Amino acid sequence: MSYPNIPDVDATISITLEDSVNLLLASVAFEELGLAHIINAEAEKIQYVLGTLENQTPPETPPTIDELLEINQSIDQTLRNVIKNQMLLQFKLEDTLSITTTSTTTTTTTTTEPT
């Protein structure tokens, strides 16, 4: 029976505090961008159902009240989840910004000898 040949990998990562803060801020920005796309998709869903989407031929039969209420409930749930994510991202952003303010605050103490 043979054993697997595992290469010797050095897993050391060298990253500065500034780099990690920038990566965290970029991750917040990309998550916000993703949420914006979700909100836009929900808006287009409403436009499609109502037949008001650009370059769309209106549906032959308009949606019923029950269908509209069902779509409304679906969109409501999606937007609730987006809002929850927004709140978490706000906490992440505030925590990230507090890292930058605490790491850049320094104090200097000088002592003088009596002459």
N, C-alpha and C positions, 0 to 999 in steps of 0.2 A: 504494500500500500504506500502510495506516495503522498507527501504533504504539499500543500499549496506553497508556491514561491511568492512571498509577500515582499515587495521592494521596501527598502529603507526610505521612508518619507519623513522629511522634516516638516512638521506641522506648525512651525513657529510663524506667526503673523506679526508683522511690525506695522502698527497703525497708530497715528498720533491722536490726541484728544480732538484736535481740530478736524481731522479726517473723519473721525467717528461721528462728530456733531453734524458735519456736512452730509454724511451718508444718512443719518437719521432725518435730517430736514428734507433730503431728496426723497426718502421713502414716504414721508408725509405728503409731499407734493404729488408723487405718483399715485398714491391712494386717493387723494382728492380728485385727480384727473379721472381715475377710474369711476369714482362716484358720480362725477359730472356726466360721464358717458351713460351711466345707468339712468340718471334723471332724464337725460335727453331721449333715451330709448323709451322711457315711460311716456314722455310727451308725444313722441311719434306714434306710440300705440294708441293713444287717445285720438290723435288726428286720423289715423288709419280707420279706426272704427267709425268715426263720424264722417269719413270721406273727405276730409279737408286737407289731406296730405298732398304736397306738391306733385304734379304729374300723375295723380291717381284718379282713376275714374270712380265716381261715387258708386257705392254698392247698389244693386238693383232694389233690394228691400232694406229699408233703414233698420238699425238694430232695435230690438224691443227694450222696454224699460228694464225687464229682468236681466237681459244681456248687458245693458249699460251698468246696472247695479253690480253685476258680477265682475265686470272689468274694473269698475271703480274700487271695489273691495280688493282686487288683486293689486292695483296700483297703490292703494292706500297702504297695504302691507309692505310692499317694496319700499315705499318712501319712508315708512317707519323704520325699516332696517337701515336705510341710508342715514337717517337722522341718528340712530344709535351709533353707527360707525363714525359719523361726524363728531359726536361727543367724545368717543375714544381717541380720535385723531387730535381733538383739541387738547386733551390731557397729555397726549404724546408730545405735541408741539410745545406746550407750556413746560413740561419736564425737560425737554431738549433745550429750550431757551434758558431755563434756570441753570443748566450745566454751563452754558457759555458765560453767564453773568457771574457765577460763583468762581469759575476758573480764571476769569480775567481780573477779579478784584484782588489787589495785593496791597499790603501796607508796608511802609518803610519806617524803620525805627533807627534813629541815630542817637548815639551817645557822645557826649563831649566830656573830655577830661578837664578837671579843674586846673587852671593855670596859676 
